[in-house]
Amino acid sequence: MRFIASVFEEMRKVTWPTFSENVRYTWIVLLTSAFFAITFGLADWVFQQGITFLSTH
């Protein structure tokens, strides 16, 4: 029970982000994820085209 009480005590000290900060951070995560998905997708396509070219010639 002492552990649970200390958890609640520490949770009261947390500074929670505001709604606008949450929206901003969500957009950052979504845009970063999209960027890496496109980057890795293009890299995969380039390697696939290269392997296909090498295997047919």
Backbone hydrogen bonds in HBPLUS format (Angstrom, degrees):
<---DONOR---> <-ACCEPTOR-->    atom                        ^
c    i                          cat <-CA-CA->   ^        H-A-AA   ^      H-
h    n   atom  resd res      DA  || num        DHA   H-A  angle D-A-AA Bond
n    s   type  num  typ     dist DA aas  dist angle  dist       angle   num
A0005-ALA N   A0001-MET O   3.03 MM   4  6.31 159.6  2.08 150.2 155.7     1
A0006-SER N   A0002-ARG O   2.95 MM   4  6.24 151.4  2.04 146.0 153.9     2
A0007-VAL N   A0003-PHE O   2.91 MM   4  6.22 146.1  2.03 148.0 158.0     3
A0008-PHE N   A0004-ILE O   3.05 MM   4  6.38 163.3  2.08 153.7 156.4     4
A0009-GLU N   A0005-ALA O   2.99 MM   4  6.20 150.8  2.08 142.1 150.8     5
A0010-GLU N   A0006-SER O   2.96 MM   4  6.15 156.7  2.01 145.3 150.5     6
A0011-MET N   A0007-VAL O   2.91 MM   4  6.14 152.5  1.98 149.8 158.3     7
A0012-ARG N   A0008-PHE O   3.19 MM   4  6.41 139.0  2.37 140.8 149.3     8
A0013-LYS N   A0010-GLU O   2.99 MM   3  5.23 142.3  2.13 103.8 114.9     9
A0014-VAL N   A0011-MET O   3.33 MM   3  5.32 154.0  2.41  99.0 106.3    10
A0022-ASN N   A0018-THR O   2.98 MM   4  6.27 156.1  2.04 149.1 155.8    11
A0023-VAL N   A0019-PHE O   2.94 MM   4  6.26 156.6  2.00 151.3 157.5    12
A0024-ARG N   A0020-SER O   2.98 MM   4  6.15 162.5  2.01 144.6 149.5    13
A0025-TYR N   A0021-GLU O   2.86 MM   4  6.07 166.1  1.88 154.3 157.7    14
A0026-THR N   A0022-ASN O   2.89 MM   4  6.00 150.1  1.98 144.3 152.9    15
A0027-TRP N   A0023-VAL O   3.04 MM   4  6.33 158.8  2.09 151.2 155.8    16
A0028-ILE N   A0024-ARG O   3.02 MM   4  6.32 155.5  2.09 148.1 155.2    17
A0029-VAL N   A0025-TYR O   2.99 MM   4  6.22 159.9  2.03 147.8 152.3    18
A0030-LEU N   A0026-THR O   2.93 MM   4  6.18 164.2  1.96 153.0 157.4    19
A0031-LEU N   A0027-TRP O   2.86 MM   4  5.97 169.2  1.87 154.5 157.5    20
A0032-THR N   A0028-ILE O   2.93 MM   4  5.97 159.2  1.98 145.9 152.4    21
A0033-SER N   A0029-VAL O   2.91 MM   4  5.99 159.0  1.95 147.2 153.4    22
A0034-ALA N   A0030-LEU O   2.93 MM   4  6.12 158.0  1.98 147.0 153.1    23
A0035-PHE N   A0031-LEU O   2.90 MM   4  6.06 159.4  1.94 146.6 152.5    24
A0036-PHE N   A0032-THR O   3.03 MM   4  6.29 167.1  2.05 152.5 154.8    25
A0037-ALA N   A0033-SER O   2.90 MM   4  6.03 154.2  1.96 146.7 154.8    26
A0038-ILE N   A0034-ALA O   2.93 MM   4  6.09 163.4  1.96 153.0 156.7    27
A0039-THR N   A0035-PHE O   2.89 MM   4  6.08 163.0  1.92 149.9 155.5    28
A0040-PHE N   A0036-PHE O   2.87 MM   4  5.92 173.1  1.88 150.6 152.8    29
A0041-GLY N   A0037-ALA O   2.88 MM   4  5.84 147.8  1.99 138.3 148.4    30
A0042-LEU N   A0038-ILE O   2.87 MM   4  6.02 159.3  1.91 150.8 155.4    31
A0043-ALA N   A0039-THR O   2.99 MM   4  6.22 160.6  2.03 148.1 153.9    32
A0044-ASP N   A0040-PHE O   2.89 MM   4  5.99 157.5  1.95 143.9 150.0    33
A0045-TRP N   A0041-GLY O   2.98 MM   4  6.18 156.5  2.03 144.0 150.4    34
A0046-VAL N   A0042-LEU O   2.89 MM   4  6.14 160.8  1.93 153.2 158.1    35
A0047-PHE N   A0043-ALA O   2.99 MM   4  6.21 166.7  2.01 152.1 155.4    36
A0048-GLN N   A0044-ASP O   2.87 MM   4  6.03 156.6  1.93 147.9 155.2    37
A0049-GLN N   A0045-TRP O   2.87 MM   4  6.09 159.5  1.91 150.7 155.9    38
A0050-GLY N   A0046-VAL O   2.94 MM   4  6.17 154.9  2.00 147.4 154.7    39
A0051-ILE N   A0047-PHE O   2.90 MM   4  6.12 161.3  1.93 153.1 157.2    40
A0052-THR N   A0048-GLN O   2.93 MM   4  6.06 161.1  1.96 149.0 154.7    41
A0053-PHE N   A0049-GLN O   2.90 MM   4  6.02 156.7  1.95 145.0 151.5    42
A0054-LEU N   A0050-GLY O   2.95 MM   4  6.13 160.3  1.98 147.1 152.3    43
A0055-SER N   A0051-ILE O   2.92 MM   4  6.05 150.8  2.01 147.0 154.7    44
A0056-THR N   A0052-THR O   3.15 MM   4  6.24 133.5  2.38 141.6 151.7    45
